[in-house]
Amino acid sequence: VLPFFIFIGCEKKENEVESAKEALDILLAEEENNVFDSTLIRAKQGSVTAMFNLGCYYSEGDHVEQDDVKAFEWWQKAADLNHTKAISNVLWAFYNEKGVKRSRVKEMKYVRLAAENGDESSYLYLANSYAYGAGLVKNPNKAFKWYRKAYDSGNKDAAINLGYCYSDGTGVEKNSTTAIKYFEEAAFAGYSSAIISL
């Protein structure tokens, strides 16, 4: 299953601040009509919101020349500090090779971060990566955990995977009755391979 990463976009809040000093910096810069420089200063001082906004400015060519590489670099800095929207934009950039060459191993760092921060769209992708050792060390227990989390969050595509886990005893104790339950659900969802497994 290929991941579906959504570009969160750049709904910048130029007046969103993290401290009183940051607010003062913004006011001074606005007087000079220089939003980009103010944002750059705040980002260099450690403002995660400013880092995210710089990524957006570079991505869109807003206040500065468009540059996908610099957009990725600023989003990555914000993502490394756990900025949820930046994590999504970093994944989108990896997947679409916008400013960065695709690297499954590096990408997985952000898939894990997204999943750990409650991004439901990343659960199944992370589960499959653990199940098949794609970009991560193969780990059936973690695969089962994330399949379960995906299913519990409403992703019914995880049903067939849970069926296989219970059928084979992969990451969970073998249980034919539970496996059949998930295979039936997957079959009703249109998975022909689930019908064969029944």
C-alpha positions in Angstrom: 0.0 0.0 0.0 1.5 3.3 -1.0 1.3 6.1 1.5 -0.9 9.0 0.9 0.8 12.0 2.4 -1.2 15.2 2.4 0.6 18.5 1.9 -0.7 20.5 4.9 0.2 23.6 3.1 1.2 26.9 4.4 -1.5 28.6 6.4 0.9 31.0 7.9 -0.1 33.0 10.9 2.3 35.9 10.7 1.1 37.3 14.0 1.2 33.9 15.8 4.0 34.2 18.4 5.6 32.1 21.0 6.9 34.8 23.4 6.7 38.5 24.2 10.1 39.1 22.7 9.0 37.4 19.5 5.9 39.7 19.5 8.2 42.8 19.8 10.4 41.5 17.0 7.3 41.2 14.8 6.1 44.7 15.5 9.5 46.2 14.7 9.8 44.2 11.5 6.2 45.1 10.4 7.1 48.8 10.9 9.8 48.3 8.4 7.5 46.1 6.3 10.0 43.2 6.3 8.1 40.1 7.3 10.6 37.6 5.9 13.6 39.1 7.8 11.6 39.1 11.0 10.6 35.5 10.5 14.2 34.5 9.7 15.4 36.2 12.9 12.7 34.4 15.0 13.6 31.1 13.3 17.3 31.5 14.1 16.3 32.2 17.7 14.5 28.9 17.9 10.9 29.7 17.0 9.4 26.5 15.6 6.4 28.4 14.1 8.9 30.8 12.3 10.8 27.8 11.0 7.6 26.3 9.6 6.6 29.7 8.1 10.1 30.1 6.4 9.6 26.7 4.8 6.2 27.9 3.5 7.7 31.2 2.2 10.4 29.3 0.3 7.9 26.7 -1.0 5.5 29.3 -2.3 8.0 32.0 -3.3 6.3 34.4 -0.8 8.5 37.2 0.4 11.5 35.4 -1.1 12.5 33.5 -4.3 10.9 30.1 -4.5 13.3 27.3 -3.4 12.2 23.8 -2.7 15.5 22.8 -1.1 15.3 25.6 1.5 11.6 25.0 2.1 12.5 21.4 2.9 15.4 22.4 5.2 13.2 24.8 7.3 10.3 22.3 7.5 12.7 19.6 8.5 14.1 21.8 11.3 10.6 22.5 12.6 9.6 18.8 12.2 12.7 17.7 14.2 11.2 19.9 17.0 7.8 18.1 16.7 5.9 20.7 14.7 2.9 18.6 13.4 2.3 20.5 10.2 6.0 20.5 9.4 6.2 16.7 9.8 3.4 16.4 7.3 5.1 18.7 4.8 8.4 16.9 5.2 6.7 13.6 4.4 5.0 15.2 1.4 8.3 16.6 0.2 10.0 13.2 0.6 7.2 11.4 -1.2 7.1 14.0 -4.1 10.9 14.6 -4.1 10.3 18.3 -3.6 13.7 19.7 -2.4 14.9 16.3 -1.3 15.8 13.0 -2.8 13.5 10.2 -1.7 15.1 8.1 1.1 13.0 5.4 2.6 15.1 5.2 5.7 15.1 9.0 6.4 11.4 9.2 5.5 10.6 6.5 8.1 11.9 8.8 10.9 9.1 11.2 10.0 6.5 8.5 9.5 7.2 7.3 13.0 7.0 10.9 14.3 3.7 11.5 12.5 2.2 8.3 13.9 3.4 8.9 17.4 1.8 12.4 17.2 -1.6 10.9 16.2 -1.5 11.2 12.4 -3.9 8.4 11.6 -3.0 8.4 7.9 0.5 7.2 8.8 -0.5 4.2 11.0 -1.0 1.7 8.2 2.1 2.8 6.3 4.2 2.4 9.5 2.7 -1.0 10.2 3.5 -2.2 6.7 7.0 -0.9 7.0 7.5 -2.9 10.2 5.9 -6.0 8.7 8.0 -6.1 5.6 11.2 -4.4 6.9 10.8 -1.6 4.4 13.0 1.3 5.7 12.8 -0.2 9.2 14.0 -3.3 10.9 11.3 -6.0 10.5 9.4 -6.2 13.7 6.1 -8.3 13.8 5.1 -7.0 17.2 5.3 -3.4 16.2 3.6 -4.2 12.9 0.7 -5.7 14.8 0.5 -2.8 17.2 0.2 -0.3 14.3 -2.2 -2.4 12.3 -4.4 -2.5 15.4 -4.1 1.2 15.9 -4.9 1.8 12.2 -8.0 -0.4 12.4 -9.1 1.2 15.7 -8.8 4.6 14.2 -11.3 3.6 11.4 -8.9 2.4 8.7 -10.7 -0.7 7.6 -7.9 -1.5 5.1 -6.0 -2.8 8.2 -8.6 -5.6 8.7 -6.9 -7.9 6.2 -3.5 -7.4 7.8 -5.0 -8.2 11.2 -6.5 -11.3 9.7 -3.1 -12.4 8.6 -1.5 -11.6 11.9 -4.1 -13.7 13.8 -4.0 -16.5 11.2 -0.2 -16.8 11.3 0.4 -15.8 14.9 2.5 -12.8 13.7 3.0 -10.3 16.5 0.0 -11.8 18.4 -1.1 -15.2 19.6 -2.5 -17.3 16.8 -6.4 -17.2 16.9 -8.3 -18.7 13.9 -11.7 -17.3 15.1 -10.4 -13.8 15.3 -8.6 -14.2 12.0 -11.8 -15.2 10.3 -13.6 -12.2 11.8 -11.1 -9.8 10.2 -10.9 -11.7 6.9 -14.7 -11.5 6.6 -14.6 -7.8 7.2 -11.9 -7.4 4.6 -13.9 -9.5 2.2 -16.9 -7.3 2.6 -14.6 -4.3 2.0 -13.7 -5.8 -1.4 -10.4 -7.6 -0.7 -10.5 -10.7 -2.9 -7.4 -12.2 -1.1 -9.4 -12.2 2.1 -12.0 -14.4 0.5 -9.3 -16.9 -0.5 -8.0 -16.8 3.2 -11.5 -17.7 4.4 
